[in-house]
């Protein structure tokens, strides 16, 4: 096993901080159990990749991507697209809920004005 390089130390510290930050947000009830589990898995994978980058290189070569940075860039784009779609769905869902609440309030105010 080779010595850990500076960028690996930064990656390890970042992953550990994000695991801690995710835990804090879970305890504050800002994240559901399922969301927290998903993020813990993501940060754990990030931590493993930071500690053992050679396995990532082997995986990238298996998928016919010969530079690890290209592979990470592709994975990053996939992740950003996934998060963008998830945010879009949540915004649409919240928009429908808000519209429903506004309609209820409007109907209540109309009923009060008629009396």
Secondary structure, 3 states (H helix, E strand, C coil): CCCCCHHHHHHHHHHHHHHHHHHHHHHCCCCCHHHHHHHHHHHHHHHHHHHCHHHHHHHHHHCCCCCHHHHHHHHHHHHHHHHHHHHHHHHHHHHHHHHHHHHHHHHHHHHHHHC
